[in-house]
Amino acid sequence: MHSAFRQVLKAERSSSFLAYLLALGCQLVLVNALAEARFLVVPVPPLTWLAATVGGLMFGFGMVWAKG
């Protein structure tokens, strides 16, 4: 998958990236359609703001520290 994104950034035509977008689009439509028809229950956990903030800061510091 990494090479497909790299090809897109170089402005080359990438069939693997197009396949990735097609799979993502199908998944988006099918999961929402199944959830709307009540064939699939999609649990949405509550968002804890403190955990999200601390986790984001830890990730950001780690990326800077690793020079990523």
C-alpha positions as CSV (number, residue, x, y, z in Angstrom):
1,M,0.0,0.0,0.0
2,H,2.9,2.3,0.7
3,S,4.1,2.1,-2.9
4,A,0.7,3.0,-4.2
5,F,0.6,6.2,-2.2
6,R,4.2,7.0,-3.3
7,Q,3.1,6.6,-6.9
8,V,0.2,9.0,-6.4
9,L,2.5,11.6,-4.8
10,K,4.8,11.3,-7.8
11,A,1.8,11.9,-10.1
12,E,2.1,8.5,-11.6
13,R,-1.0,6.4,-12.5
14,S,-1.5,3.7,-9.9
15,S,-4.0,0.9,-10.4
16,S,-3.3,-0.4,-6.9
17,F,-4.3,3.0,-5.4
18,L,-7.5,3.0,-7.5
19,A,-8.3,-0.5,-6.3
20,Y,-7.8,0.7,-2.7
21,L,-10.2,3.6,-3.2
22,L,-12.7,1.3,-4.8
23,A,-12.6,-1.1,-1.8
24,L,-12.8,1.8,0.6
25,G,-15.9,3.2,-1.2
26,C,-17.6,-0.2,-1.3
27,Q,-17.0,-0.8,2.4
28,L,-18.3,2.7,3.2
29,V,-21.5,2.2,1.3
30,L,-22.2,-1.4,2.3
31,V,-21.6,-1.0,6.0
32,N,-23.8,2.1,6.2
33,A,-26.5,0.3,4.1
34,L,-26.4,-2.7,6.4
35,A,-26.5,-0.6,9.5
36,E,-29.5,1.4,8.1
37,A,-31.4,-1.8,7.3
38,R,-30.7,-3.0,10.9
39,F,-28.8,-6.1,9.6
40,L,-25.6,-4.8,11.3
41,V,-25.2,-3.1,14.7
42,V,-22.2,-0.8,14.7
43,P,-21.3,0.0,18.3
44,V,-19.9,3.5,18.9
45,P,-17.9,3.7,22.1
46,P,-18.0,6.9,24.1
47,L,-15.1,9.3,23.4
48,T,-13.0,10.1,26.5
49,W,-11.4,13.5,25.8
50,L,-8.6,13.1,28.3
51,A,-7.5,9.8,26.8
52,A,-7.7,11.2,23.3
53,T,-5.7,14.3,24.2
54,V,-3.0,12.4,26.2
55,G,-2.7,9.8,23.4
56,G,-2.4,12.4,20.7
57,L,0.3,14.3,22.6
58,M,2.2,11.1,23.2
59,F,2.0,10.1,19.6
60,G,3.1,13.6,18.5
61,F,6.0,13.7,20.8
62,G,7.0,10.2,19.7
63,M,6.9,11.3,16.0
64,V,9.1,14.3,16.7
65,W,11.4,12.4,18.9
66,A,11.9,9.7,16.2
67,K,12.3,12.4,13.5
68,G,9.3,11.0,11.6
